[in-house]
Every structure is written in structure tokens, then in C-alpha cells.
Amino acid sequence: NAGVMQNPRHLVRRRGQEARLRCSPMKGHSHVYWYRQLPEEGLKFMVYLQKENIIDESGMPKERFSAEFPKEGPSILRIQQVVRGDSAAYFCASSPNSNQPQHFGDGTRLSIL
Amino acid sequence: GQQLNQSPQSMFIQEGEDVSMNCTSSSIFNTWLWYKQDPGEGPVLLIALYKAGELTSNGRLTAQFGITRKDSFLNISASIPSDVGIYFCAGFPSGANSKLTFGKGITLSVRP
């Protein structure tokens, strides 16, 4: 049973470009969560999605950031017009329902030049 | 909102020693989880606890769900170098539609 798959593992972008981060949840999991982690810091919740719906986006910046989890295909975290401060590790997690433990992918490390 | 407190931020132990970490909250939690994160990887679930007083082991790791439901403990016995990493506690606060809440993590270093 494959775990949570994130790609790419590393992504380099120049300021002003767009970054797209993908996450395929574990088989049988329909709940997806995105977190951001800065070096030496903990996990900061960004957004929670269930197939085709955004359930909670309280941790996501209002501008430039968006997330989707379409009926078919992976969940996408999209960052438009990236800035240096967007450099971080972005982790995706999934669970079978909202009150079950979340299982994490290995993250995408985003670097902005 | 609810917060989980983990301290100290870093711990340094000698290989072979036991180590204990705790996680506390000012409010009641229904579920406690312990994760470990190795450098460059995502957090991995170590132990899940669902009932007050529950004591669960996973190899050399033992975790307990505190009786007050406001704390949890993780013990690692006979530490080895590969135990290094960041240990996060997490939990679901009591109440409907509660969101998984994470502590800030404890970085464990093991000296050979």
C-alpha cells in the first residue's frame, strides 16, 4: 500500500514564477492536508481538503496561494508570483476521515532564487 | 486556540540511555499521536493513543495517554544513534470537528 506521494521533492523557482506542488494521498484516504515547515520550526497548518471541496483554509495566505483536490488526480498546492519568503518545506498528509491520524509524505522543498 | 507544549526544544543523550518526553495542554484532548521526523523526510507516525490512561508500546518506544487527558508521554529506552530526529506530539482536542494540533517538536541528539 503506497504511502503519501509528493512531487517534486525539490523545486527551484525564481521570484515571480509559479510553483505547483502535487500530493497523491494514501489509497483509501479522501482527506488531504497541507502544512508548511520552516527550518528549526514545527508544522504550520495551511489547508484541509476533501475530494473537490476545501474544508478549512484558515492557515493559508489569502493572496497568491490556492489549493485543490479534484475528483481525479492529485491534490495541488499552487503558489503564484513566488517571493523569497515562500522558501520552505511543504508537507502533505492524508487520512481516511477527519478524526483519524494523518500520514505524511516526504515533502517538497521549495527554494526561491 | 488549543496549543500543545513540548519542552525543552532540544535534548542531548548518550547512546544506551533512556529518554522521556512529554506534551502538555491546557485543554482536554481525545486522541494523542507521536510522530518522528528524520532530516529531509516527512513525519512518521510512531504511536497513536485513544483512551485516557492507555499505555502503548512500539518496540523500544512507549507512550501514555495521561489520565487528565491534558498530557501525554513518550519514552525511548536504550537509545541508539538512529533515534536522532524531531519528535512531535499531536492531538485532537475534544469537541466536534476538532483539528489536529501539533506541538513544536523536540530535537533529540544521541551521542555514540
gemmi code that builds the backbone of each chain (N, CA, C; Angstrom):
import gemmi

chains = {
    "A": [
        ("ASN", (0.859, -1.180, 0.000), (0.000, 0.000, 0.000), (0.898, 1.233, 0.000)),
        ("ALA", (0.921, 1.946, -1.099), (1.818, 3.087, -1.205), (1.425, 4.145, -0.194)),
        ("GLY", (2.428, 4.855, 0.306), (2.172, 5.945, 1.223), (1.782, 7.193, 0.479)),
        ("VAL", (1.821, 8.321, 1.204), (1.513, 9.608, 0.592), (2.683, 9.991, -0.324)),
        ("MET", (2.367, 10.315, -1.563), (3.415, 10.625, -2.533), (3.370, 12.106, -2.878)),
        ("GLN", (4.503, 12.751, -2.715), (4.593, 14.158, -3.067), (5.644, 14.343, -4.167)),
        ("ASN", (5.341, 15.220, -5.101), (6.360, 15.573, -6.084), (6.162, 16.990, -6.569)),
        ("PRO", (7.274, 17.644, -6.949), (8.625, 17.099, -6.877), (9.162, 17.131, -5.440)),
        ("ARG", (10.259, 16.469, -5.175), (10.867, 16.529, -3.852), (11.567, 17.866, -3.637)),
        ("HIS", (12.116, 18.387, -4.693), (12.783, 19.691, -4.639), (12.301, 20.519, -5.824)),
        ("LEU", (12.063, 21.796, -5.575), (11.584, 22.688, -6.621), (12.282, 24.029, -6.462)),
        ("VAL", (12.887, 24.488, -7.534), (13.552, 25.785, -7.519), (12.807, 26.708, -8.466)),
        ("ARG", (12.488, 27.873, -7.978), (11.790, 28.868, -8.787), (12.445, 30.224, -8.586)),
        ("ARG", (12.299, 31.070, -9.618), (12.745, 32.453, -9.497), (11.572, 33.290, -9.006)),
        ("ARG", (11.899, 34.385, -8.375), (10.854, 35.293, -7.884), (9.904, 35.648, -9.021)),
        ("GLY", (8.621, 35.611, -8.731), (7.615, 35.945, -9.729), (7.062, 34.765, -10.493)),
        ("GLN", (7.737, 33.610, -10.435), (7.226, 32.419, -11.127), (6.154, 31.741, -10.295)),
        ("GLU", (5.577, 30.715, -10.883), (4.551, 29.941, -10.182), (5.154, 28.615, -9.713)),
        ("ALA", (4.697, 28.152, -8.561), (5.119, 26.846, -8.056), (3.881, 25.961, -7.916)),
        ("ARG", (3.980, 24.741, -8.407), (2.888, 23.759, -8.261), (3.422, 22.533, -7.545)),
        ("LEU", (2.803, 22.212, -6.426), (3.222, 21.080, -5.622), (2.097, 20.057, -5.650)),
        ("ARG", (2.478, 18.800, -5.863), (1.463, 17.756, -6.022), (1.510, 16.763, -4.873)),
        ("CYS", (0.345, 16.229, -4.579), (0.234, 15.245, -3.500), (-0.801, 14.196, -3.847)),
        ("SER", (-0.374, 12.946, -3.853), (-1.312, 11.829, -4.006), (-1.471, 11.164, -2.655)),
        ("PRO", (-2.688, 11.150, -2.115), (-2.892, 10.574, -0.782), (-2.730, 9.062, -0.799)),
        ("MET", (-2.673, 8.499, 0.403), (-2.655, 7.050, 0.522), (-3.940, 6.485, -0.066)),
        ("LYS", (-3.859, 5.266, -0.559), (-5.038, 4.609, -1.117), (-6.127, 4.526, -0.051)),
        ("GLY", (-7.327, 4.915, -0.430), (-8.439, 4.846, 0.512), (-8.610, 6.099, 1.355)),
        ("HIS", (-7.680, 7.055, 1.237), (-7.787, 8.299, 2.004), (-8.385, 9.386, 1.120)),
        ("SER", (-9.436, 10.034, 1.639), (-10.072, 11.094, 0.852), (-9.886, 12.471, 1.478)),
        ("HIS", (-9.133, 12.516, 2.592), (-8.902, 13.785, 3.283), (-7.432, 14.148, 3.130)),
        ("VAL", (-7.167, 15.366, 2.676), (-5.801, 15.810, 2.414), (-5.538, 17.116, 3.157)),
        ("TYR", (-4.348, 17.224, 3.699), (-3.945, 18.400, 4.474), (-2.593, 18.880, 3.955)),
        ("TRP", (-2.424, 20.191, 3.916), (-1.130, 20.760, 3.534), (-0.569, 21.539, 4.722)),
        ("TYR", (0.747, 21.345, 4.938), (1.449, 22.035, 6.015), (2.704, 22.678, 5.443)),
        ("ARG", (3.161, 23.696, 6.135), (4.414, 24.360, 5.769), (5.361, 24.263, 6.961)),
        ("GLN", (6.642, 24.047, 6.671), (7.617, 23.942, 7.759), (8.861, 24.741, 7.379)),
        ("LEU", (9.223, 25.642, 8.273), (10.473, 26.378, 8.108), (11.553, 25.673, 8.914)),
        ("PRO", (12.840, 25.857, 8.564), (13.925, 25.200, 9.310), (13.820, 25.480, 10.805)),
        ("GLU", (14.042, 24.461, 11.607), (14.032, 24.572, 13.066), (12.650, 24.922, 13.623)),
        ("GLU", (11.616, 24.778, 12.816), (10.273, 25.091, 13.312), (9.343, 23.905, 13.127)),
        ("GLY", (8.189, 24.003, 13.756), (7.199, 22.941, 13.650), (6.370, 23.054, 12.392)),
        ("LEU", (5.324, 22.265, 12.336), (4.440, 22.212, 11.175), (3.322, 23.244, 11.328)),
        ("LYS", (3.148, 24.037, 10.294), (2.092, 25.049, 10.331), (0.990, 24.645, 9.356)),
        ("PHE", (-0.198, 24.433, 9.874), (-1.341, 24.026, 9.052), (-1.672, 25.110, 8.025)),
        ("MET", (-1.948, 24.660, 6.805), (-2.343, 25.612, 5.771), (-3.795, 25.382, 5.342)),
        ("VAL", (-4.094, 24.164, 4.866), (-5.408, 23.939, 4.270), (-5.771, 22.459, 4.386)),
        ("TYR", (-7.090, 22.224, 4.477), (-7.633, 20.866, 4.585), (-8.672, 20.712, 3.469)),
        ("LEU", (-8.528, 19.658, 2.688), (-9.430, 19.431, 1.569), (-9.974, 18.012, 1.621)),
        ("GLN", (-11.203, 17.882, 1.154), (-11.781, 16.578, 0.913), (-12.265, 16.618, -0.531)),
        ("LYS", (-12.190, 15.492, -1.195), (-12.432, 15.461, -2.644), (-13.338, 16.597, -3.151)),
        ("GLU", (-12.755, 17.443, -3.977), (-13.427, 18.557, -4.662), (-13.865, 19.682, -3.725)),
        ("ASN", (-13.613, 19.567, -2.442), (-14.046, 20.622, -1.520), (-12.907, 21.097, -0.626)),
        ("ILE", (-12.862, 22.401, -0.402), (-11.965, 22.959, 0.604), (-12.754, 23.037, 1.900)),
        ("ILE", (-12.265, 22.324, 2.923), (-12.981, 22.277, 4.194), (-12.522, 23.393, 5.121)),
        ("ASP", (-11.219, 23.620, 5.162), (-10.662, 24.614, 6.085), (-9.407, 25.199, 5.445)),
        ("GLU", (-9.418, 26.471, 5.144), (-8.236, 27.113, 4.561), (-7.743, 28.235, 5.464)),
        ("SER", (-8.009, 28.099, 6.751), (-7.701, 29.168, 7.690), (-6.211, 29.452, 7.825)),
        ("GLY", (-5.369, 28.498, 7.459), (-3.926, 28.697, 7.595), (-3.245, 29.137, 6.318)),
        ("MET", (-4.012, 29.356, 5.302), (-3.414, 29.681, 4.010), (-3.459, 31.185, 3.764)),
        ("PRO", (-2.360, 31.774, 3.289), (-2.394, 33.204, 2.958), (-3.507, 33.485, 1.946)),
        ("LYS", (-4.121, 34.651, 2.107), (-5.275, 34.991, 1.257), (-4.878, 35.235, -0.183)),
        ("GLU", (-3.664, 35.674, -0.392), (-3.238, 36.004, -1.751), (-2.153, 35.038, -2.209)),
        ("ARG", (-2.129, 34.776, -3.469), (-1.111, 34.004, -4.194), (-1.173, 32.497, -3.939)),
        ("PHE", (-1.802, 32.058, -2.870), (-1.854, 30.631, -2.549), (-3.239, 30.083, -2.853)),
        ("SER", (-3.267, 28.886, -3.448), (-4.534, 28.205, -3.661), (-4.290, 26.700, -3.608)),
        ("ALA", (-5.351, 25.969, -3.327), (-5.238, 24.512, -3.262), (-6.486, 23.901, -3.858)),
        ("GLU", (-6.294, 22.701, -4.427), (-7.431, 21.980, -4.968), (-7.182, 20.487, -4.805)),
        ("PHE", (-8.280, 19.745, -4.806), (-8.222, 18.290, -4.732), (-9.330, 17.790, -5.652)),
        ("PRO", (-9.008, 17.653, -6.929), (-10.054, 17.317, -7.900), (-10.547, 15.885, -7.730)),
        ("LYS", (-11.658, 15.613, -8.405), (-12.249, 14.278, -8.341), (-11.255, 13.222, -8.811)),
        ("GLU", (-10.523, 13.526, -9.836), (-9.493, 12.625, -10.334), (-8.142, 13.316, -10.232)),
        ("GLY", (-7.138, 12.579, -9.817), (-5.796, 13.146, -9.781), (-5.387, 13.646, -8.417)),
        ("PRO", (-4.147, 14.142, -8.340), (-3.601, 14.523, -7.038), (-4.140, 15.864, -6.555)),
        ("SER", (-3.885, 16.139, -5.292), (-4.138, 17.470, -4.760), (-2.984, 18.372, -5.207)),
        ("ILE", (-3.305, 19.620, -5.480), (-2.305, 20.583, -5.944), (-2.300, 21.778, -4.999)),
        ("LEU", (-1.107, 22.155, -4.548), (-0.925, 23.428, -3.844), (-0.211, 24.348, -4.827)),
        ("ARG", (-0.814, 25.482, -5.091), (-0.294, 26.384, -6.113), (0.093, 27.698, -5.468)),
        ("ILE", (1.294, 28.140, -5.767), (1.757, 29.423, -5.253), (2.110, 30.289, -6.464)),
        ("GLN", (1.393, 31.369, -6.619), (1.643, 32.266, -7.753), (2.606, 33.374, -7.339)),
        ("GLN", (3.356, 33.862, -8.310), (4.264, 35.002, -8.101), (5.086, 34.820, -6.829)),
        ("VAL", (5.837, 33.749, -6.797), (6.570, 33.397, -5.582), (7.538, 34.493, -5.174)),
        ("VAL", (7.732, 34.580, -3.849), (8.689, 35.517, -3.257), (9.647, 34.714, -2.397)),
        ("ARG", (10.763, 35.368, -2.003), (11.794, 34.647, -1.231), (11.205, 34.013, 0.028)),
        ("GLY", (10.276, 34.700, 0.643), (9.694, 34.199, 1.888), (8.869, 32.931, 1.737)),
        ("ASP", (8.600, 32.520, 0.500), (7.858, 31.278, 0.277), (8.766, 30.057, 0.390)),
        ("SER", (10.072, 30.266, 0.461), (11.015, 29.147, 0.589), (10.728, 28.395, 1.885)),
        ("ALA", (10.468, 27.111, 1.759), (10.119, 26.282, 2.918), (9.941, 24.851, 2.439)),
        ("ALA", (9.723, 23.959, 3.402), (9.300, 22.597, 3.066), (7.792, 22.536, 3.200)),
        ("TYR", (7.139, 22.003, 2.196), (5.680, 21.877, 2.195), (5.332, 20.399, 2.264)),
        ("PHE", (4.575, 20.056, 3.306), (4.205, 18.662, 3.512), (2.721, 18.471, 3.285)),
        ("CYS", (2.423, 17.329, 2.703), (1.044, 16.909, 2.529), (0.803, 15.706, 3.440)),
        ("ALA", (-0.381, 15.620, 3.995), (-0.771, 14.470, 4.790), (-2.153, 14.024, 4.346)),
        ("SER", (-2.481, 12.768, 4.607), (-3.819, 12.291, 4.276), (-4.341, 11.395, 5.395)),
        ("SER", (-5.660, 11.268, 5.433), (-6.293, 10.405, 6.420), (-7.588, 9.858, 5.826)),
        ("PRO", (-8.085, 8.739, 6.361), (-9.326, 8.167, 5.834), (-10.560, 8.990, 6.212)),
        ("ASN", (-10.504, 9.627, 7.369), (-11.537, 10.599, 7.735), (-10.935, 11.641, 8.659)),
        ("SER", (-11.744, 12.611, 9.058), (-11.178, 13.811, 9.689), (-10.647, 13.583, 11.093)),
        ("ASN", (-11.055, 12.510, 11.772), (-10.581, 12.316, 13.138), (-9.675, 11.096, 13.285)),
        ("GLN", (-9.033, 10.717, 12.208), (-8.057, 9.632, 12.216), (-6.654, 10.210, 12.052)),
        ("PRO", (-5.632, 9.483, 12.516), (-4.269, 10.006, 12.361), (-3.926, 10.307, 10.907)),
        ("GLN", (-3.152, 11.359, 10.730), (-2.712, 11.749, 9.402), (-1.358, 11.106, 9.097)),
        ("HIS", (-1.196, 10.731, 7.859), (0.060, 10.146, 7.394), (0.680, 11.109, 6.392)),
        ("PHE", (1.979, 11.352, 6.555), (2.648, 12.401, 5.803), (3.472, 11.866, 4.633)),
        ("GLY", (3.580, 12.713, 3.606), (4.548, 12.475, 2.549), (5.913, 13.012, 2.963)),
        ("ASP", (6.892, 12.877, 2.081), (8.245, 13.330, 2.385), (8.485, 14.789, 2.027)),
        ("GLY", (7.454, 15.478, 1.551), (7.551, 16.911, 1.382), (8.138, 17.363, 0.060)),
        ("THR", (7.879, 18.619, -0.254), (8.527, 19.313, -1.370), (9.286, 20.476, -0.774)),
        ("ARG", (10.575, 20.520, -1.068), (11.393, 21.630, -0.585), (11.465, 22.674, -1.678)),
        ("LEU", (10.855, 23.815, -1.402), (10.762, 24.894, -2.376), (11.833, 25.934, -2.078)),
        ("SER", (12.621, 26.229, -3.086), (13.657, 27.261, -2.951), (13.394, 28.352, -3.973)),
        ("ILE", (13.429, 29.586, -3.517), (13.169, 30.722, -4.396), (14.459, 31.501, -4.581)),
        ("LEU", (14.865, 31.646, -5.835), (16.121, 32.360, -6.119), (15.879, 33.856, -6.225)),
    ],
    "B": [
        ("GLY", (-6.593, 29.416, 20.175), (-6.916, 28.008, 20.006), (-6.078, 27.136, 20.904)),
        ("GLN", (-6.307, 25.837, 20.823), (-5.545, 24.933, 21.677), (-4.083, 24.902, 21.250)),
        ("GLN", (-3.216, 24.754, 22.241), (-1.797, 24.635, 21.955), (-1.252, 23.427, 22.679)),
        ("LEU", (-0.258, 22.795, 22.074), (0.450, 21.701, 22.725), (1.855, 22.183, 23.033)),
        ("ASN", (2.276, 21.942, 24.259), (3.573, 22.424, 24.704), (4.557, 21.276, 24.813)),
        ("GLN", (5.669, 21.422, 24.143), (6.752, 20.455, 24.234), (8.009, 21.215, 24.628)),
        ("SER", (8.654, 20.717, 25.654), (9.925, 21.326, 26.042), (10.792, 20.262, 26.716)),
        ("PRO", (12.127, 20.424, 26.682), (12.822, 21.532, 26.051), (12.796, 21.410, 24.532)),
        ("GLN", (13.312, 22.374, 23.832), (13.337, 22.342, 22.379), (14.311, 21.288, 21.876)),
        ("SER", (15.400, 21.052, 22.637), (16.423, 20.085, 22.251), (16.814, 19.242, 23.449)),
        ("MET", (17.159, 17.975, 23.158), (17.646, 17.082, 24.211), (18.877, 16.351, 23.687)),
        ("PHE", (19.846, 16.188, 24.568), (21.090, 15.507, 24.191), (21.301, 14.349, 25.157)),
        ("ILE", (21.425, 13.142, 24.630), (21.619, 11.985, 25.496), (22.751, 11.125, 24.951)),
        ("GLN", (23.203, 10.208, 25.798), (24.254, 9.271, 25.415), (23.591, 8.002, 24.875)),
        ("GLU", (24.198, 7.409, 23.885), (23.690, 6.136, 23.368), (23.516, 5.134, 24.514)),
        ("GLY", (22.400, 4.457, 24.498), (22.118, 3.473, 25.542), (21.238, 4.002, 26.659)),
        ("GLU", (21.151, 5.333, 26.775), (20.317, 5.917, 27.828), (18.845, 5.875, 27.430)),
        ("ASP", (18.008, 5.971, 28.464), (16.566, 6.130, 28.236), (16.257, 7.627, 28.216)),
        ("VAL", (15.206, 7.992, 27.516), (14.803, 9.402, 27.482), (13.283, 9.476, 27.517)),
        ("SER", (12.803, 10.509, 28.182), (11.363, 10.703, 28.289), (11.003, 12.106, 27.831)),
        ("MET", (9.935, 12.199, 27.043), (9.448, 13.495, 26.580), (7.986, 13.608, 26.955)),
        ("ASN", (7.565, 14.826, 27.241), (6.148, 14.966, 27.494), (5.550, 16.089, 26.674)),
        ("CYS", (4.267, 16.096, 26.650), (3.497, 17.030, 25.827), (2.297, 17.421, 26.671)),
        ("THR", (2.085, 18.710, 26.845), (1.011, 19.149, 27.719), (0.111, 20.155, 27.026)),
        ("SER", (-1.097, 20.216, 27.538), (-2.074, 21.155, 27.007), (-2.904, 21.715, 28.142)),
        ("SER", (-3.476, 22.865, 27.943), (-4.369, 23.436, 28.951), (-5.794, 22.926, 28.760)),
        ("SER", (-6.059, 22.233, 27.663), (-7.408, 21.725, 27.414), (-7.366, 20.214, 27.164)),
        ("ILE", (-8.515, 19.621, 27.147), (-8.641, 18.169, 27.055), (-8.515, 17.700, 25.605)),
        ("PHE", (-7.802, 16.606, 25.421), (-7.653, 16.009, 24.100), (-8.261, 14.612, 24.082)),
        ("ASN", (-8.823, 14.235, 22.942), (-9.433, 12.912, 22.773), (-8.462, 11.879, 22.220)),
        ("THR", (-7.469, 12.326, 21.496), (-6.504, 11.444, 20.853), (-5.133, 12.097, 20.947)),
        ("TRP", (-4.131, 11.264, 21.229), (-2.749, 11.751, 21.236), (-1.950, 10.941, 20.229)),
        ("LEU", (-1.103, 11.635, 19.487), (-0.257, 10.984, 18.484), (1.184, 11.429, 18.699)),
        ("TRP", (2.099, 10.527, 18.431), (3.518, 10.877, 18.448), (4.109, 10.567, 17.073)),
        ("TYR", (4.822, 11.558, 16.533), (5.470, 11.424, 15.237), (6.972, 11.638, 15.402)),
        ("LYS", (7.740, 11.039, 14.484), (9.173, 11.319, 14.417), (9.507, 11.786, 13.002)),
        ("GLN", (10.320, 12.827, 12.925), (10.747, 13.341, 11.632), (12.268, 13.243, 11.520)),
        ("ASP", (12.726, 12.489, 10.526), (14.147, 12.415, 10.230), (14.505, 13.563, 9.288)),
        ("PRO", (15.765, 13.985, 9.279), (16.165, 15.091, 8.406), (15.822, 14.812, 6.945)),
        ("GLY", (15.192, 15.786, 6.293), (14.876, 15.651, 4.876), (13.687, 14.780, 4.565)),
        ("GLU", (12.982, 14.332, 5.586), (11.832, 13.463, 5.348), (10.591, 14.011, 6.044)),
        ("GLY", (9.471, 13.347, 5.803), (8.240, 13.756, 6.446), (8.063, 13.076, 7.786)),
        ("PRO", (7.186, 13.610, 8.647), (6.926, 12.962, 9.934), (6.322, 11.580, 9.737)),
        ("VAL", (6.735, 10.654, 10.572), (6.229, 9.291, 10.536), (5.495, 9.017, 11.838)),
        ("LEU", (4.303, 8.481, 11.737), (3.514, 8.176, 12.929), (4.163, 7.026, 13.699)),
        ("LEU", (4.428, 7.267, 14.994), (5.042, 6.243, 15.844), (3.979, 5.500, 16.648)),
        ("ILE", (3.164, 6.273, 17.355), (2.186, 5.683, 18.271), (0.940, 6.561, 18.278)),
        ("ALA", (-0.214, 5.914, 18.345), (-1.496, 6.608, 18.496), (-2.166, 6.125, 19.778)),
        ("LEU", (-2.736, 7.055, 20.530), (-3.385, 6.751, 21.811), (-4.792, 7.308, 21.789)),
        ("TYR", (-5.776, 6.495, 22.211), (-7.171, 6.888, 22.053), (-7.956, 6.963, 23.359)),
        ("LYS", (-7.336, 6.523, 24.465), (-8.118, 6.392, 25.694), (-7.278, 6.855, 26.868)),
        ("ALA", (-7.890, 7.622, 27.778), (-7.180, 8.103, 28.952), (-6.582, 6.939, 29.726)),
        ("GLY", (-5.306, 7.078, 30.093), (-4.616, 6.016, 30.824), (-3.964, 4.974, 29.927)),
        ("GLU", (-4.268, 4.983, 28.657), (-3.739, 3.970, 27.737), (-2.224, 4.042, 27.666)),
        ("LEU", (-1.607, 2.877, 27.695), (-0.155, 2.753, 27.583), (0.115, 1.846, 26.392)),
        ("THR", (0.861, 2.336, 25.425), (1.090, 1.581, 24.184), (2.571, 1.561, 23.858)),
        ("SER", (3.056, 0.412, 23.413), (4.467, 0.276, 23.053), (4.629, -0.030, 21.575)),
        ("ASN", (5.760, 0.411, 21.049), (6.158, 0.118, 19.674), (7.663, -0.095, 19.703)),
        ("GLY", (8.070, -1.337, 19.925), (9.497, -1.623, 20.064), (10.042, -0.998, 21.339)),
        ("ARG", (11.077, -0.158, 21.188), (11.674, 0.486, 22.364), (10.925, 1.750, 22.773)),
        ("LEU", (9.866, 2.057, 22.073), (9.091, 3.257, 22.374), (7.839, 2.883, 23.167)),
        ("THR", (7.543, 3.695, 24.169), (6.319, 3.525, 24.942), (5.700, 4.893, 25.122)),
        ("ALA", (4.399, 4.979, 24.906), (3.715, 6.254, 25.082), (2.496, 6.057, 25.954)),
        ("GLN", (2.128, 7.100, 26.673), (0.966, 7.025, 27.547), (0.066, 8.228, 27.341)),
        ("PHE", (-1.222, 7.961, 27.402), (-2.274, 8.983, 27.342), (-2.564, 9.358, 28.792)),
        ("GLY", (-2.272, 10.582, 29.181), (-2.422, 10.975, 30.565), (-3.844, 10.865, 31.078)),
        ("ILE", (-3.974, 10.550, 32.356), (-5.282, 10.370, 32.982), (-6.138, 11.640, 32.911)),
        ("THR", (-5.494, 12.781, 33.021), (-6.242, 14.041, 32.963), (-6.677, 14.394, 31.546)),
        ("ARG", (-6.166, 13.672, 30.567), (-6.390, 13.904, 29.127), (-5.774, 15.213, 28.650)),
        ("LYS", (-4.900, 15.778, 29.488), (-4.253, 17.019, 29.097), (-2.757, 16.828, 28.842)),
        ("ASP", (-2.306, 15.572, 28.872), (-0.890, 15.360, 28.603), (-0.637, 13.950, 28.077)),
        ("SER", (0.550, 13.798, 27.509), (0.985, 12.502, 27.011), (2.499, 12.428, 27.160)),
        ("PHE", (3.001, 11.196, 27.317), (4.432, 10.995, 27.488), (4.941, 9.989, 26.466)),
        ("LEU", (6.162, 10.215, 25.997), (6.828, 9.260, 25.121), (8.157, 8.901, 25.765)),
        ("ASN", (8.392, 7.606, 25.933), (9.663, 7.134, 26.464), (10.385, 6.314, 25.404)),
        ("ILE", (11.681, 6.559, 25.284), (12.533, 5.766, 24.397), (13.556, 5.076, 25.275)),
        ("SER", (13.617, 3.767, 25.210), (14.575, 3.046, 26.051), (15.785, 2.625, 25.224)),
        ("ALA", (16.913, 2.533, 25.903), (18.162, 2.058, 25.290), (18.416, 2.736, 23.934)),
        ("SER", (18.543, 4.046, 23.966), (18.627, 4.822, 22.727), (19.798, 4.376, 21.852)),
        ("ILE", (19.587, 4.526, 20.549), (20.609, 4.220, 19.554), (20.764, 5.428, 18.641)),
        ("PRO", (21.861, 5.512, 17.889), (22.087, 6.704, 17.065), (20.949, 7.033, 16.091)),
        ("SER", (20.270, 6.050, 15.578), (19.194, 6.332, 14.611), (17.927, 6.881, 15.274)),
        ("ASP", (17.945, 7.027, 16.585), (16.813, 7.676, 17.258), (16.853, 9.193, 17.085)),
        ("VAL", (17.951, 9.725, 16.560), (18.026, 11.180, 16.380), (16.924, 11.630, 15.437)),
        ("GLY", (16.402, 12.806, 15.724), (15.339, 13.344, 14.885), (14.494, 14.297, 15.709)),
        ("ILE", (13.411, 14.735, 15.101), (12.481, 15.626, 15.794), (11.239, 14.822, 16.164)),
        ("TYR", (10.855, 14.900, 17.417), (9.687, 14.174, 17.907), (8.555, 15.173, 18.148)),
        ("PHE", (7.472, 14.985, 17.409), (6.308, 15.853, 17.543), (5.196, 15.111, 18.271)),
        ("CYS", (4.543, 15.801, 19.191), (3.281, 15.284, 19.684), (2.175, 15.996, 18.910)),
        ("ALA", (1.037, 15.349, 18.811), (-0.116, 15.919, 18.130), (-1.357, 15.341, 18.787)),
        ("GLY", (-2.463, 16.025, 18.621), (-3.680, 15.501, 19.209), (-4.921, 16.165, 18.663)),
        ("PHE", (-6.051, 15.486, 18.862), (-7.351, 16.039, 18.516), (-7.989, 16.551, 19.806)),
        ("PRO", (-8.218, 17.864, 19.897), (-8.909, 18.387, 21.080), (-10.321, 17.833, 21.158)),
        ("SER", (-10.880, 17.812, 22.361), (-12.260, 17.348, 22.486), (-13.183, 18.338, 21.794)),
        ("GLY", (-14.328, 17.855, 21.338), (-15.262, 18.715, 20.618), (-15.425, 18.253, 19.187)),
        ("ALA", (-16.570, 18.592, 18.635), (-16.872, 18.174, 17.262), (-15.963, 18.892, 16.268)),
        ("ASN", (-15.618, 18.178, 15.189), (-14.843, 18.767, 14.085), (-13.535, 19.405, 14.543)),
        ("SER", (-12.896, 18.799, 15.532), (-11.648, 19.393, 16.013), (-10.526, 19.128, 15.017)),
        ("LYS", (-9.562, 20.034, 15.008), (-8.456, 19.977, 14.051), (-7.218, 19.406, 14.729)),
        ("LEU", (-6.489, 18.570, 14.026), (-5.262, 18.001, 14.588), (-4.304, 19.138, 14.921)),
        ("THR", (-3.848, 19.142, 16.152), (-2.976, 20.200, 16.663), (-1.609, 19.604, 16.947)),
        ("PHE", (-0.533, 20.325, 16.545), (0.825, 19.827, 16.718), (1.592, 20.641, 17.740)),
        ("GLY", (2.460, 19.958, 18.487), (3.461, 20.651, 19.270), (4.591, 21.105, 18.357)),
        ("LYS", (5.531, 21.875, 18.907), (6.620, 22.409, 18.087), (7.772, 21.430, 17.933)),
        ("GLY", (7.719, 20.326, 18.654), (8.722, 19.291, 18.463), (9.914, 19.420, 19.384)),
        ("ILE", (10.524, 18.272, 19.666), (11.765, 18.212, 20.437), (12.807, 17.542, 19.558)),
        ("THR", (13.955, 18.204, 19.397), (15.049, 17.635, 18.603), (15.924, 16.798, 19.519)),
        ("LEU", (16.019, 15.524, 19.204), (16.798, 14.601, 20.029), (18.129, 14.309, 19.360)),
        ("SER", (19.210, 14.463, 20.107), (20.552, 14.101, 19.636), (21.068, 12.973, 20.509)),
        ("VAL", (21.683, 11.980, 19.889), (22.216, 10.829, 20.614), (23.706, 10.739, 20.346)),
        ("ARG", (24.490, 10.847, 21.396), (25.951, 10.769, 21.260), (26.381, 9.302, 21.312)),
        ("PRO", (27.168, 8.876, 20.328), (27.591, 7.466, 20.317), (28.568, 7.165, 21.454)),
    ],
}
model = gemmi.Model(1)
for chain_id, residues in chains.items():
    chain = gemmi.Chain(chain_id)
    for i, (resn, *xyz) in enumerate(residues, 1):
        res = gemmi.Residue()
        res.name, res.seqid = resn, gemmi.SeqId(i, " ")
        for name, pos in zip(("N", "CA", "C"), xyz):
            atom = gemmi.Atom()
            atom.name, atom.element = name, gemmi.Element(name[0])
            atom.pos, atom.b_iso = gemmi.Position(*pos), 0.0
            res.add_atom(atom)
        chain.add_residue(res)
    model.add_chain(chain)
structure = gemmi.Structure()
structure.add_model(model)
structure.setup_entities()
